[in-house]
């Protein structure tokens, strides 16, 4: 598949997503008062650090310079990287959300409903289902 095949799907995604990894510092303050034992701020920090590490590795690997026709200068920014992570993680559901009661794996459902699966059911079991 070429990147342009994802255009119609990408246009369905919201321009902004209100999840904590997208919030600015003042917006994160209420998370410090969450239920005892729940470290929401720590979760946001570790996710942000992971995203920063991934972004840094892509930049160091030369992704932004090796494929200028796909990633024109200025297209991939920190804010867009965080938005992409939020768009993906806010739309991926565990496969169990899609399966019938009692089913645990997509590969178990395939034999009964082969037309429901366009992609490999093992991928669904490992990664989850992307909901537009």
Order of alpha helices (4+ residues) and beta strands (2+ residues): alpha-alpha-alpha-alpha-alpha-beta-alpha-alpha-beta
